[in-house]
Each structure stands twice: as C-alpha cells, then as structure tokens.
Amino acid sequence: MEKRITKIEEITNTISGANFLVELLRESGVDTIFGYPGSPILPLYEELAKTDIKHILSRHELGAVHSAEGYAKIKNKPGVVLVTSGPGFSNTLTGIMNAYADSTPLVVIAGQVENHGVNEFQDVDIASVAKTFTKRIYQINKTSEIESSIKKAFIMANKVPKAPVIVTLKKSVLTSAVTEKSPYRIKKDIRVEAPHSCVLKAIETLKNAKTPLIIAGGGCKNYEKDLIEFAQLSHIPIVTTLMGTGIASNLSIGMIGINGNEHLNKSIENADVVLSLGVRFTNRTTMNKNVFLPNSKIININIKQNKSDNVSIHQEIIGDLDVILQQFIGTIKAKNILFDIKYNWVENLISTDKKEVINSDKFSQENILKEIYEYTKKFNPIITTDIGEHQIGVATTFKTNFASNFIISGGFGSMGFGLPAGIGAYIAKPNSLVMNITGDGSFQMNMQELGTIAEYNIPLKIFIMNNSSLGMIKTQQKKSQYKTYQSDLINPDFAKIAQSYGILGYTITNMKDLRTALKEIFTYKKAVILDIKMS
C-alpha cells in the first residue's frame, strides 16, 4: 500500500506531488472542493479520493466557481475550485471576474499543459488571460514550488482585500516524487491602522456635523459588531448600498443607489458629513451623477483608494476597516466625545410618503416576494439571487438579521450566479434553509447545476420569477422608448425539467397556489422548484 503522510514534516522521496499537495490542502483547512476533472489533474483526484475532503462535481466549471463563491461568503474563508487545462480553465473566467469584483476569496487550482507556449492541445496562457482580475497567479513547474505556492495562495486569497488567486500546475508535477522541501514560513498578518491624527481629524469633523450619515457597503459585512457599536455611540444614522444589504439591519434606514429608496436618495443630499465604510462608489451607488453628494464632506474608509471620478473625498483613510472602527470607538470612549446631531435629522431621512395600497391577491412581483418573505422570515433563510428586477425586489423586501444571508453578484452582475451559489451556501451551512430567488433568464444560464443538486441531495428551494422576458432589459427598452427587441423569451416547462432530475416542481399562476405551495415545500426535505408564471 502506498505510504501517505500525515504531516508535512514527514516527507520522504516516496511522496508524489499530488499526495503532498492534498496534504497541504488539508493543513490549509480545506474541507470542500468544487470541481470538474480532466486528464492533467487526474493524479490529484486519485489522492483526493483517499481523503475526507469532500469533492462536489459541478456540471460546468462556471458552476463550480459560483458554488465556491457561495461557500466562501458563508464560511468567510477561501472557496476552492479544481479544474483542468484549456477550456476547463477558460470556463471559469466569468466566475473569477465576479469573485474579484465582489472581493470574494477563492483558490482556483487549474491544470496546465506540459509544454505551454508551443501550441499544444488545450494550451491556454492562463497568466496572461487572468492577470487583470486575479490577485495572484502561482505557476508550479516543479515539486519544490508546491509548498510555498499553496500556502501563499491561501494567505493572499484571504488577506484584505480578499480576492481570487490562481494556482496552475502540470501533470508531471503531480506524478513526480517530492525530494526537497521549500518551506514557506507564514508571516504574521499586519493589520493596517490609521494614524492617530487622521482618526482625531475624522472624529472632529463628525462631532461638529449637524446632519451626518454613515453609508455602509459590502466591505462592512464582516465587521457589523464594530459598525453597530460606533453607530450607537455616535447616534449617526446608517444607510446601505446594494452590496451592504442586511448590514446592521436593526439600525439601517434603507438602501440607497440607482435601485434604492427614492425618498432616501433625495434626503441624503442634505447630509453635511458622510462617513463611507467599505464602499466602492460604483455607478449603482452614485446613480451616474456628475458629482455624488456635492454638498457633503465625505470621509472614506476602505482598504483601497477611491477611484471614482464623480466622488469628491474630503478625507480618505486607507486601512483595515475593523481596526480603524475600533480606533474610532476607543477614541470616542476615552475622550467621552458627544456628537451634536440635529434633532430631527433621522426623521427626515425616513420616508413619510403615502404608499398606494395594493390588492394583496394581485399576482405581481411585489406581492409574490412579500408573501415569500412573510412565510419564510421565521426560518431566517440564506437567500441567493441573480441579476434583474427580482434581485432589487428581494433587496428591498427581505429583512435579515445577518448580512451574510443575502448572497448576490454585485460588482460584476453575473446572470446564472444564484443557483450554483445556493449549492455552495448549503454545503457551507447544511442546517440552514437556502433559497434561490431567480429570473427565468438567469435560471437558464446555469440550470445544468440541477444535476449537482440531485446528485448530492441538496434541498435548495428555487423560486423562478417567470415573466417570459429579460425583465430589466425590457423595462429599460420601454423607458428609453426603444422597441422591445430580443428581450422576450419562449421558456420551457421548468416544473417538468425539475421532474426530469427527480426534483419536485410546481407551476404557480396565482396567489392562492403560491400560498398552498409555501405551506407544503418547507416540510419537504429535498429540492423544490416553483415556476412562478407572471405572464
């Protein structure tokens, strides 16, 4: 029987590169890999089969990456993807770009041909293709590079700003014996704090503000505790971006931006000082305005410098958000600082507009999402969405106590994200209710992953908002007075497709059917698809 190692220190010349690499994955805390095999990486699959690392066989490499993203967002550690060379890697590109845009940590391990650069079968210049949307690329060409490359990959992926990292390797590296070590000593991660003078300057500006505001973005998701403590000390109201949905839900007034609350978007223009935390200021937040909040002094705290041309920054503090928030909190407590906020500022932010009373039996997206939310909120579900009108509807309708429970493709807007992301989220937290609310267009981008759901018995509850169109595109065409061209869809029977995979499928055409289905599907311990036909 082939000798296996239990610790990295016990290497002998009988250990293969594949064996060594797998042990490094285990020591790095990897318990799950999402992947798709191919010839160059089969030695690695052979070694994986001998371990307790779970491998989830996705039906497409893009599905594997999106699943790893869902897993990473729940676990708050790198998701791991394993694919082969050539098209195996190139199929991952959209997912890697998506992870990069949303600062999601991934380690993507890709096979590489032996003689790269000489027009060999399935040869792709991975480093050149991926360099603009990857944090690091480690190319392993000999066994002595395995240890340092793998250890560095996991450290870099999870170091703020978190991002995907790619590791490439040749089959010969996996089959060769490891005869020498090149140990990589893990350096202590240095957390970047702000100079004390910068903290004092920012607090002084906020202290004297009459109508201050906090904008919380996706960068706050792991630092809610510090954000809440700071907000409670300062009494400064919080609004969120789309990526910040769910953050400090008990304190947040609502979502701003191009798809946010209209009253709130108008009201925040009266803020004299704005503290932006973990915000990237994309056009979805700034609403394509020439200058965003021109009358506000913006104090921007982020790990990266702001690069938005339409945002004028009064003070920029670069560093680790949690460390800097703790500096703010410590200074406020030590100096017993009080904030002089206008007494009715918060009330002015809250919308008092009278809303039209809508017939609760009308089969509209608003009523459907409200019905789903009201029935499922007791379960505190994890929700994944795709891109489209349904995403905005979910963001504005569903309230969650945990920001990590709302998993979306934000910065890149990748259709087809939600279904595989739901798979990864369930693998990460199998005792939770996981729901994918999607559109008919987005669902068909990656519906082959129903095979993965069926094989691994993943009880994902899938709600397809089926309006037989690319709804957001069609709406834009109508608003722009364009002819609605190529935005209507002839869809299959999604319930029958579900059934072909052995998955329970419903077709819903009215509110009564929806209410009946909701009472049934959450007692069912397997996956369910609800095809909600709104047209």
SEBAFI-531593 format. One record per residue: residue in one letter; x, y negated, z negated of N, C-alpha, C in turn. Coordinates in steps of 0.02 Angstrom, whole numbers, plus 50000, padded with zeros to 5 digits. Atoms other than C-alpha are relative to their C-alpha. Example, Ala and Ser with C-alpha at 12.3 -4.5 7.8 and 13.67 -1.06 7.14 Angstrom:
2
A500455005950000506155022549610500454994050000
S499585005950003506845005349643499614994549963
! end
This chain:
535
M500425006050000500005000050000500444993850000
E499605006149994500664982850046500014996249934
K499935003850062501344973149900499694993150007
R500285006750000500384957349855500264996149941
I499745004150054500944942949749499444997249958
T500495003050044500024936049600500204992949982
K499765006750012501104920749576500504998150054
I499565002349947502084910249699500735001649983
E499314999050020503674912749597500255007150015
E499824993049992503644931549632500145002050072
I499894998649930504044930049818500605004750010
T499454995949976505104943749895499975000050075
N500005000149927505564946550076499505004850031
T500524995649972504124958950094499344996350008
I500625003949996502824944950087499954996550067
S500105003449936502094938950250499794992849989
G500215006950004501744920850288499264999449985
A500735000250012499874924550290499845001549927
N500104998150070499964932950120500184994149954
F499775005750039500944918350049499524994150004
L500455005649990499774905450123499345001049961
V500624998650035498234913850050500094999049925
E499875000950072499024914149877500064992649983
L499965007250011499404895649895499304996949999
L500695002550000497574892549937499665001549933
R500294998250065497054901749780500274995649945
E499705004250051498284891949674499774992750006
S500255006849989497574875949751499264999449980
G500685000250024495864880549682499475001450053
V500474998749946495074886149846499595006249983
D500444994250011493564897449818499565001550060
T500424999249941492664894949984500334997050061
I499755002549936493194892950165499455000750052
F500484999949945492064888650311500405000750065
G499584999049942492724895250474499725004250056
Y500174996149941492704904450638500665003050026
P499364996849984494054917350682500194999750074
G499724999549932495164918550835500675003549995
S499404995949999496694928450886500594997149961
P499405002650034498074916550823499965000049924
I500065000350072497374916450646499745006449969
L500254993750027496834934550627500425002749941
P499624997850059498294938650509499774996749936
L500245003650059497614925450391499325002949978
Y500654996950016495864933150400500115006849966
E499864993450030496614950150359500184999249927
E499815001250070497374943050200499414997349959
L500585002650036495804933450154499535005549978
A500464994450014494814949650159500205003749936
K499754996650060495884955950014499934995849937
T500055004650057495474941149900499284998849981
D500675001950022494004934149806499784993350030
I500215006249966493974918549916499425001650047
K500594998849958492264917649998500104996650068
H499975002949933492284915050186499294999850029
I500665001049970490704907950266500104999550076
L499944999949927490604912350451499474995550031
S500465004649966489824897250535499895002450071
R500134997949931489064899050708500324995450051
H499645004649956490054884450779500504996349955
E499495003250040491644875950722499784993249972
L500265006350026490754859250706499565001249939
G500414998150058489504867650590500435001549939
A499554998450055490964873850485500254993649966
V499745006350028491654856150464499454996449961
H500555003450035489964848550419499825003749935
S500134996250061489684862750294500534998549948
A499455001750047491384859250217499914993049972
E500135006850025490884840850203499475000249945
G500524999450052489284845350109500285003049936
Y499674996850058490304856649995500444995049963
A499545004850030491614843149965499644994549962
K500375005450031490324829849924499695002149933
I500284997450063489544840849789500555001849950
K499474997650044491144848349719500514994549982
N499515005350010492154832149730500715002750004
K499334997549985493644841749796500015002050074
P499984998749927494264846049972499615006250021
G500294994249966493184857150080500525002750047
V499494996849959494204869650179499695003250061
V500234997449936493974874150362500575003950032
L499504995849967494864887950457499765001550071
V500204999049930494804888250648500615002250040
T499464997749957495814895050792500254994350045
S499685004949956496794886150928499524997650055
G500375002349940496164876551082499314997649984
P500695002250011494274874851086499775001149928
G500164999050070494194881750909500134993649961
F499845006350033495044865850851499614994250030
S500325005949969494304853750978499264999649982
N500695000150022492554858850923499904996849932
T500065002950067492944851950750500044992350001
L499815007049999493344834250809499474995249973
T500535004450024491654825950779499945000449925
G500044999250072491604833150604500574996749963
I499425003250032493364827350562499934992450003
M500125007349995492944809850627499484997849949
N500535001750047491374809950521500274999949929
A499714999750067492334815050365500474994149987
Y499545005750006493634801650398499624993549987
A500405006150008492304788150414499684999449931
D500345000150064491474793250251500465001849941
S499504998650052493094796550153499855006549964
T500134993350028492684814950128500635004250006
P499384996149998494164826050080499905006950032
L500014993549967494454840850196500715002250013
V499384997049974495894852550234499795004650057
V500184996149941495684859150411500635003850023
I499444995849979496834873750450499855002750069
A500124998249930496994876650637500575004150028
G499494996249965497904889850737500304995950056
Q499665003449944499164883850866500365005250042
V499684995349955499874892551018500755000249986
E499284999250016501664898951008500444995050036
N499575004349960502394888451147499624993750020
H500385006149989501494871951128500374995350049
G499725004849954501774859851271500225002850067
V499804997049936502104872251412499405002950037
N500614998149964500314873951474499785007249985
E500214993350021499974889851376499245000149990
F500724999150009498194896851361499784997149933
Q500315003350059497154886651236500484995249965
D499535004850029498554874051210499674993149994
V500255006850013497974857551131500534996449959
D499545004250039499114843651070499614997249941
I500435001850058498234843050901500214993549968
A499755006050034499344829650826499824993750039
S500155006049959499084817550972499254998650001
V500735000749996497204820750981499724997149936
A500335001550064496844818650796500334994549958
K499615004450044498104805850733499624993749979
T500345006350017496904790950733499445001049950
F500554998950048495584799150622500165005549950
T499784995150049496604810250508500524996749955
K499535003150047497564805450352500715002550010
R499354996949988498994817650383499915006150043
I499994993849961499444831650503500655003549984
Y499414996050016500634845250445500045005850050
Q499904994849949501324856550582500515005049973
I499574994850028502014872750512500295004250057
N499674996249947503294880450630500435005749974
K499624994550030504224891750508499775001149928
T500284998150065503834900550345500254995649944
S499735004250053504944889250242499614993449992
E500405006150003503724874950279499305001049971
I500694998550021502164883850216499844996749933
E500175002250068502264879450031499924992449996
S500045007250005502634860950046499424997250041
S500545002549957501384858450188499325001149969
I500654998550030499924866950099499894995849938
K500085003950061500244858449933499894992650015
K500085007149981500444841350013499314998850030
A500655000949966498864844050117499444999049949
F500545000650050497754846449964500084993749959
I499905006150037498554832149870499784993950040
M500165005849959498394820050015499254999550015
A500715000249985496604825050057499594997149943
N500395002050058496004821749880500244993549967
K499745006350027497034806049848499614994250030
V500395005749976496024789949861500444995550044
P500654998349971495564785049992500015007250027
K500044993049980495034803050018499875000450075
A500064999549927495074809450196500195007150022
P499804993449974495304824850307500745000350015
V499304998549984497024832450327500015006450042
I499964994249955497504844750464500665003749989
V499404995750002498724859350450499975004650060
T499984995449943499244868450609500545005349987
L499514994650009500154885050613499965005050057
K499964995049947500714898150737499925007049971
K500104993150022500334916650729500655002949974
S499354997350022502194920450713500164998049929
V499885002250068502244910350552499625004549951
L500424995950043500844921050480500265007249995
T499774993050000501644937650528500735000749977
S499294999750022503454933250482500045000749925
A499884999350072504174937550312500244993449971
V499775005950036504424923650186500635001849962
T499354998250030506264924850141500324994449961
E499735005650038506584907550071499434995349980
K500515004750025505594895249969500244992950011
S499865007249998505494876649994499504996749953
P500515002150049504584872249833499884992550002
Y500205007150001503624855949829499754998449930
R500205002050068503524848049659499454994850004
I500575004649998501864839549631500164993949957
K499875006250036502144821549584499354997649967
K500585002750035501004813449458499694994450041
D500355005049961499694803149547499994993349962
I499985006650031499964784749510499354996350017
R500635003549991498304775849486500154992550005
V499845007049986498364758249557499524995449962
E500415004850036497754745049436500134993050027
A499935006949977497564726349464500434996149952
P499645004450045498734713149395499514996749952
H500455002750051498014706149233499744993050020
S500205006749979497974688649307499425000350051
C500554999249951496854694849450499355001849966
V500604998150038495654702849327499714993949964
L500245005950036495554686949224499684994950047
K500275004649950495264676349380499305002250022
A500654997449978493844687649440499474999349946
I500495000450055493004688249270499804992749987
E500165007150010493124669349253499504997650053
T500465001949946492274667149422499305002849987
L500654996850014490894679449374499674996949939
K500275002750063490684672049199499644993350011
N500295006649987490294654849270499465000150053
A500504999549948489124661249404499304999549971
K500705000450021487274657249392499585005550031
T500394994949964486654669749520500485005350028
P499524995049976487964683749528499655006550022
L500294993849972487694700349615500565005250007
I499554994449985488524717449625499735003750060
I500174995549945488504726749791500415006349992
A499674993650010488904745049762499975004150064
G499974995949940489484755249911500185007249985
G499854992950007489944773349940500615001449957
G499404999150041491614770749852499865000349926
C500184999850072490674769649686499735006849978
K500374993950016489924787049695500305004149943
N499694996050053491194795049579500144995949937
Y499835004450056491294780249461499384996649971
E500635002950024489484777449410500034997949927
K499985001450072489854778049224500324993249987
D499665006450009491084763449235499584994250028
L500425005249969489934753649352499424998249954
I500595001250044488444755649235500224996249937
E499775003450060489454750449083500164992750014
F499855006949982490104734949172499374995950012
A500625003549985488374730249235499614998549936
Q500365001150063487624732249061500344994749957
L499645005150038488994721548983499894993050029
S500045006549967488844707749112499304997850018
H500705001349981486974709149150499954997750073
I500025001849929487384706749335499605005350037
P500414995149964486074714949448500395003650055
I499674995849951486554728849568499555001250059
V500324997549939486054731849748500495004950032
T499564995049969486744745949856499974999550076
T500014998949928487224749350035499675006850012
L500284993449984486534764550126500445005549970
M499554995050028488094774450076499985000149924
G500045000250072487804768949897499335002149972
T500674998050022486024775549890500055005049943
G500014995550058485694783749722500474997949944
I499525002250051487104774849630499634995649948
A500305003850055486564768149459499254998950013
S500705000549977484774771949509499544996549951
N500435003350049484024765549346500114992549997
L499845007250001484864748549368499934996850068
S499995002849933484894746449556499314997250020
I500625003249977483604734549630499775002850067
G500194997249935483664742249803500584999850049
M499504999549948484594744349966499994993950045
I499945005649954485224730150074500275002650067
G499724998149935485794730250255499485000150054
I500435000249941485064732250426499375004249992
N500594995950013483884745850364499764999449929
G500185000950070483694739150188499364996049991
N500605003750018482334729450099500054992950028
E499995006549966481904713950200500014994249950
H500025005250051481484703350048500684999549964
L499364999850035483104708749962500554997050044
N499505002949955484154704550115499974992450001
K500085007349999483444687050112500194997049932
S499885002650068483574684949923500734999749982
I499294999850021485404689849907500404994250030
E499665005849972485864674750014500074994449949
N499965005150052485584664549855500525001849946
A499494998150049486974673749762500604995250006
D499415004449997488374661749715500665003849996
V499414995750004489614675649672499795007250011
V500154993049984489604693249742500615004349985
L499484995150014490634707549671499865006250041
S500114994249957490774720649807500475005649978
L499624994350027491344737749746499945006050047
G500004994249956491844751549867499574999150061
V500415001649941491004742850015500474998850060
R499575000949940491704743450194499764994350044
F500275005449961490614729450263499945001750075
T500154998449930490094738450422499404995850022
N500555004149975488794730350534499325002349972
R500624997850030487454741050449499874996349934
T500065003950062487804731250289499944992650015
T499985007349986488174714050363499454997850049
M500585001449956486694715350485500204995950062
N499765003149938487754709150632500004992449997
K499995007350005487764691450564500704997450013
N499355003049986489154679650616500424999549936
V499675000150065489574677150432499525002949949
F500414996750050488914688250293500044996149934
L500055003850062488344678550139500494994049999
P499525005649993489214662350191500044995449939
N500015004550057488724653150032500225003449934
S499794996250059489384666549914500755000649995
K499304998250012491084668749836500035007649991
I499984992750002491444687049873500665002349969
I499434996750031492614696549757499975007350023
N500034993349969493034712649849500525004649967
I499554995150031493754727649757499935006650038
N500004993849961494244742749860500715002650004
I499344997149992495684754549892500344997750063
K499745002549937495884747150066499814992650008
Q500155006949986495934729250126499414999450047
N500575001249956494354722350204500244997850070
K499805001649931494484721550394499424997250041
S500585002649965492794713950437500094992650015
D499905006949979492914697850536499444995449976
N500575004350018491194691750481499894999649924
V500065000550073491534692650293500574995749974
S499505004550029492434678450204500115002049927
I499844997650067493304685250049500314994549958
H499745005050047493584673449902500615002849962
Q499454996750035494664685949806499995007450016
E499964992849983495254703149860500465003549952
I499614996150048495864716049735500065007150028
I499894993349972496634731849807500245004749946
G499804995150050496744747149697499465005249988
D500474994750017495824761749617499414997049963
L500605003450025494044756349582499865001749927
D500154998150069493824766249421500494996749951
V499495003050044495454759649348499854992549991
I500125007250002495024741549392499364998449961
L500625001050039493244742949323500145000849925
Q499824999050071493994749549160500394994049974
Q499655006250019495144734349159499514994449986
F500525005050010493624723049179499655001149934
I500384998350061492694731949040500424998649938
G499565001050058494174731648922500114992649985
T499895007250009494484713048951499384996649972
I500645003050025492644708448925499905001549927
K500104998050070492574718148762500514996649955
A499475002850042494254711848697499904992649989
K500095007250005493834693648731499284997949984
N500705001350016491974695348691499704994850048
I500215004749948491544686748855499255000650012
L500715000249984489754681448887499904996950069
F500135002349932489024678449060499394995450001
D500515005349999487964663149099499565000650062
I500424998749941486664670149221499344996449995
K500655003549997485144660249274499455004849979
Y500464995550034483684667249177499535003850047
N500494996749955482534671249325500325002850063
W499654997649940483864677149448499795007050020
V500184993049985483454695649435499285000450025
E500714999949978481584692249451499934997650072
N500035002649931481904682549611500225005250051
L499764994849954482794697549686499475005350014
I500504994749994481344709249656499424997550043
S500535002049953480064708749795499324999749965
T500695000650026478344702349747499504999950057
D500455000049942477654704049922499455005249990
K500554995250003475944712249927500075004950057
K499934994849949476084728650017499315002550022
E500634997649972474724734850130499855006949972
V500214993550025473764749150055499875004650060
I500054995449943473954763850173499605006149980
N500404994050012472724778150184500475005949988
S499534994650019473624792450094499915006350041
D500114994149958472874805150215500234998850072
K499745001349933473604796550368500655004050009
F499434995649988474884808450445500584995950029
S499455004449979476304795850452500645002149964
Q499364998350032478154797450411500014997449928
E499995002850068477934785950260499625004349951
N500404995950045476544796350185500295007049991
I499714993350004477394812850226500595000149952
L499415000350044479024807750141499804998649928
K500245001450068478094800749991499725006449968
E500304993750026477144817249973500555005049981
I499444995450014478754827449983500384997749938
Y499645002750058479624815949859499625001349935
E500394999350062478214816149731499975007349977
Y500054992950019478114835149737500685002749977
T499344997050013479994838449730500434996449948
K499575003950045480654824849612500125003749934
K499914996350062480404836449463500585005050005
F499444995349989481724848049540500674996450005
N499395003949989482994833949561500425003050056
P499684996349946483454841149731500614996450029
I499475002749958485024838749834499694999250070
I500315001349936484484830749998500534998450051
T499575001849943485424830650163499564997450056
T500385002649944484854820550311500454999650062
D499635001449939485354817250490499954992550014
I500025007149981485354800850585499344998750035
G500635001849967483734792350633499534996749951
E500505003350042482154784850564499875003849935
H500124996050060481954799350443500514998449945
Q499475001550048483634795050360499834993849959
I500175006250034483084777350321499395001049956
G500604998550039481394783650263500165003649935
V499794996350060482214795750142500374995349952
A499605004550042483434782450078499574995149962
T500435005050033482024770450037499445003249959
T500554996750035480774783349971500235004249941
F499784995350051481764795949870500444996449948
K499605002650055482454790949700500345006049967
T499644994450030483804801849624500434997449943
N499595001950057484744801549459500745001050014
F499304998649984486344807349543500154997950071
A499835002449933487144798249689500245005550045
S499744994549959487974814349747499445004450028
N500554995949976486244821849775499724997650067
F500225002749936485994811149931500595000450048
I499424998549958487144817850067499834998250073
I500145002449933487194808650233500644999050040
S499465002449957488294804650381499904992550006
G500105007250003488544786150352500394996050051
G499575004149959490024778450440500035001950073
F499934997549931490014789250596499345001550033
G500684998849973488174793350615499965006150044
S499974993849960488344811350673499355003849997
M500604995749996486734819650730500225007349994
G499834993050011486714837850679500385001249935
F499634999450063487574834450512499605003649946
G500394998250058486144838250394499935007449986
L500124992950010485824856850421500635003549973
P499404996850028487624863150401500244996949935
A499815003150064487954850350263499595002949943
G500424996850050486484858050170500265006849980
I499704993550014487314875050185500584999249952
G499435001150043488914868350109499814997749931
A500235002450065487974859349970499745005749958
Y500274994350038487074875349921500565004649977
I499444995850019488694885449922500364996949940
A499675003550055489434872149807499605000249935
K500435000350060487944872049688499395004550010
P500524995249980486914887849714499385000249956
N500594999950043485714885049570499554993950011
S500395006049987485054868749643499535001050059
L500435000349942483624865449761500344995550051
V499695004049947484384859449925499504999450057
M500485001449947483284851250057500354996250056
N499765003749942483734845850233499394996750033
I500535003749965482584832250299500314997250063
T499685001449936482954830050483499504998050053
G500425001549943482284824550650500045005550051
D500004994649951481854835650797500604999650046
G499405000749959483294828550899500625002449963
S499424998250040484584830450760500025007549986
F500024992950018484004847950711500275004350057
Q499794995849943484324854550886500744999450016
M499295000749990486124848450881500405005949970
N499634994650034486644862350761499545005449973
M500474995250028485154873850741500255007250005
Q499704993350001486274888750780500225002049930
E499794998350068486774887550597499435003449960
L500524995850031485104895850556500265007149993
G499694993450005486124911550589500425000749937
T499605000050062487294906850446499535000349939
I500495000050054485794903350334499715007049989
A500304993350005485034920250374500515005149974
E499504995050020486664930050353500184999549926
Y499785000950070487104922550183499414998649953
N500605000650040485304921250122500004993449961
I499985006750030485414902550089499294997050001
P500715002150004483714896250028499894992650013
L500075007049982483794879450115499284998550022
K500675002249979482124870450133500084994550052
I499875004449943482114861950303499354996750022
F500595003949979480864848150347500184996450065
I499865003149935480864843450532499464994850015
M500475005449983480064826550564499954999750076
N500054998649928479474831150738499534995050034
N500405004749961478894816350843500125000650074
S499874998549929479454824151008500394994450035
S499605005449970480694810051035500614998749958
L499455002950038482324802150984499734993549971
G500435005450026481314790750870500334993349994
M499675006550010482584777350827500174996850067
I499835002649933483144775651009499374997450034
K500635002049968481344774851069499744993449970
T500215006250033480944761350940500424994150024
Q499565005349976482454751150996499824998150072
Q500205001549932481924752751177499374995850002
K500635003750002480184746451135500114992849976
K499865006750026480844731851033500374995750051
S499615003649950482024727051174499634999350066
Q500425000349940480614728551300500295004150058
Y499764995449949481554742251391499465005350013
K500424994249988480624756351474500265005749957
T499784994450042480644771351357500245005750046
Y499704995549951481834781651462500465005049966
Q499584994650027482614798451414500025000249924
S500034999650073482064796951233499445004649976
D500524995150017480584808951239500275007150009
L499754993150000480864827451205499445005050009
I500444994249998479994843451254500315005249953
N499694995950052480304853751098499745007250001
P500234993150008480224872451066499555000649939
D500394998650060479114880250934500505001749944
F499494999250051480254877850784499825005549950
A500214994750046479214889650674500175006950028
K499834993549969479464903750799500755001150002
I499274999350003481324900150809500215002249931
A499854997950068481384901550620499865007449991
Q500194993050007480474918050627500475004750036
S499544995749963481684924850756500645001449960
Y499424998950045483054922850624499795003349934
G500254997150062481964930950491499874994849946
I500125005650046481624913850412499264998050004
L500715002050002479884908450357499924993350034
G500125006249964479194895050473499274997849997
Y500675003050001477684883450456499964994650054
T500145005849958476914871450581499474995849964
I500435004450039476124856550494499744994450045
T500285005249957474924844650581499574994949962
N500405004850039474024835650438500225000349927
M499785000650070474244830450256499755005949958
K500264994350038473154844650191500455006050008
D499554994349988474264857750273500674998949964
L499375001550033475804848950204499955001449925
R500084998950072475144849150026499955007449983
T500054992850011474704867550040500685003350005
A499344997249989476424871750108500474998449943
L499565001950055477314862049971499885004249938
K500164995850058476424872349839500265007150008
E499794993149987477004888449923500755000850006
I499314998649979478774885949985500504999849943
F499505000550053479614881749820499965005849950
T500014993750038479084898249743500345005550040
Y499684995249954479884907149892500754999149995
K499295000350016481704911249858500465000250061
K499594999949939482284910750039499894993650040
A500045005949958482484897950176499304999250031
V500645001649968480944889350248500104994150047
I500025005849954480684877950398499294997550005
L500645003249989479244865750403500064995650061
D500035004149938478944859250579499424995249992
I500525005050015478014843250539499874996050064
K500155002849934477214838450705499604993549993
M500335006550008476814819950702499754997350066
S500255002349935476384818750887499705005850039
! end
